[in-house]
Amino acid sequence: MSGSPQNLREWRQSAGLTQRELANLAYIARSTITHIETGLYPPTTTAASRIAKGLSRCLGRQINAWDVFPGLVKPVPEYVSEVERLRAEVAALKQQIENNNAPSLEGAIAEARDLIKSLE
């Protein structure tokens, strides 16, 4: 396989996972992975997010659902609530930094980078 993985099977194989292992990491049924890989049905937003988180854990880098499923459309209400949640997390992190309550500057910077990546 050259370049970036183009579909779920390629992502799973690049991570060295079986369908069952990915299902366990994603907290979904193995049959769901099979159905998505074979095109029987598209992933729900929840399944796509769980799969991306499972791949992220295995690959040791941030993967989002749109990396794995580029055509996935996020429902607007879910997007709005996620933005609100992230704003609250950024505000809390900023307050920690201003009050010198952050565990470390490096840790605070890493958290901020993770939050920014989750918005992409």
PALUMSE-983310 format. One line per 3 residues: number of its first residue (from 1); for each residue x, y, z of C-alpha. Coordinates in Angstrom, 3 decimals, always signed. Each point is the difference from the previous one (the first is absolute). Layout:
REM PALUMSE-983310
NUM> X,Y,Z  ...
REM end
This chain:
REM PALUMSE-983310
1> +0.000,+0.000,+0.000  +1.454,+3.359,-0.988  -0.949,+3.376,+1.439
4> -2.799,+0.497,+2.478  -2.566,-2.729,+0.611  -3.087,+0.526,-2.172
7> -2.631,-2.042,+1.821  -0.709,-1.690,+3.301  +1.601,-3.314,-0.985
10> +3.241,+1.781,-0.975  -0.025,+2.030,+3.231  -0.581,-3.151,+2.044
13> +2.713,-1.928,-1.821  +2.486,+2.883,+0.293  -0.574,-0.165,+3.757
16> +0.637,-3.770,-0.079  -3.432,-0.775,+1.436  -2.525,-2.719,-0.664
19> -3.654,+0.931,-0.276  -0.579,-1.381,+3.485  +2.895,+1.981,+1.502
22> -1.218,+3.243,-1.555  -3.545,-0.731,+1.140  +1.264,-0.504,+3.556
25> +1.976,+3.266,-0.097  -3.014,+1.839,-1.433  -2.535,-1.584,+2.367
28> -2.193,-1.163,-2.875  -0.995,-3.402,-1.422  +2.401,-1.734,-2.370
31> -2.883,-0.418,-2.420  -0.265,+3.788,-0.189  +3.619,+0.183,-1.191
34> -0.716,-2.751,-2.561  -3.143,+1.722,-1.264  +1.763,+3.343,-0.387
37> +3.049,-1.540,-1.697  -2.119,-1.947,-2.482  -2.210,+2.993,-0.724
40> -3.131,-1.654,+1.332  -0.791,+3.248,+1.792  +1.782,+3.286,+0.737
43> +1.210,+0.774,+3.515  -2.087,+2.039,+2.371  +1.681,+3.081,+1.411
46> +0.368,-1.803,+3.326  +1.564,-3.113,-1.548  +2.341,+2.123,-2.129
49> +1.157,+1.962,+3.051  +0.559,-3.157,+2.034  +1.943,-1.638,-2.829
52> +2.206,+3.089,-0.383  +0.691,+0.048,+3.747  +0.889,-3.699,-0.086
55> +2.399,+0.557,-2.907  +1.487,+3.020,+1.814  +0.736,-2.130,+3.060
58> +1.700,-2.653,-2.084  +1.938,+2.294,-2.338  +1.044,+2.411,+2.751
61> -1.159,+3.080,-1.883  -3.188,+1.987,-0.306  -2.343,-1.355,-2.674
64> -3.446,+1.496,-0.478  -3.070,-1.528,-1.559  +0.434,+2.116,-3.142
67> +3.486,-1.430,-0.586  -1.476,-3.487,-0.162  -3.370,+0.938,-1.520
70> +0.530,+3.178,-2.071  -3.609,+0.067,-1.205  -1.430,-0.067,+3.497
73> -2.256,+2.951,+0.732  -0.256,+1.160,+3.575  -3.479,+1.060,+1.118
76> -0.146,+3.719,+0.778  -1.348,-0.316,+3.588  +2.797,-2.407,+0.874
79> +2.567,+2.356,-1.527  -1.352,+2.969,+1.965  +0.073,-1.891,+3.295
82> +3.545,-1.192,-0.702  +1.166,+3.556,-0.698  -1.609,+1.171,+3.247
85> +1.706,-2.813,+1.916  +3.369,+0.835,-1.528  -0.415,+3.705,+0.755
88> -0.701,-0.866,+3.628  +3.086,-2.242,+0.133  +2.174,+2.727,-1.533
91> -1.364,+2.575,+2.471  +0.699,-2.342,+2.926  +3.503,-0.676,-1.273
94> +0.642,+3.719,-0.445  -1.167,+0.613,+3.581  +2.334,-2.720,+1.280
97> +2.920,+1.599,-1.806  -0.862,+3.495,+1.254  -0.291,-1.294,+3.577
100> +3.170,-2.083,-0.345  -2.097,-3.075,+0.811  +0.891,-1.897,-3.164
103> +2.032,-3.145,+0.765  +2.742,+1.364,-2.268  +0.312,+2.424,-2.848
106> +0.965,-2.856,-2.308  -3.075,-1.945,+1.102  -2.254,+3.001,-0.545
109> +1.456,+0.555,-3.467  -0.485,-3.668,-0.865  -3.630,+0.163,+1.175
112> -0.597,+3.131,-2.062  +1.496,-1.665,-3.083  -2.237,-3.048,+0.500
115> -3.048,+2.241,+0.257  +0.953,+1.824,-3.191  +0.562,-3.282,-1.845
118> -3.411,-1.234,+1.076  -1.525,+3.021,-1.739  +1.634,-0.824,-3.336
REM end
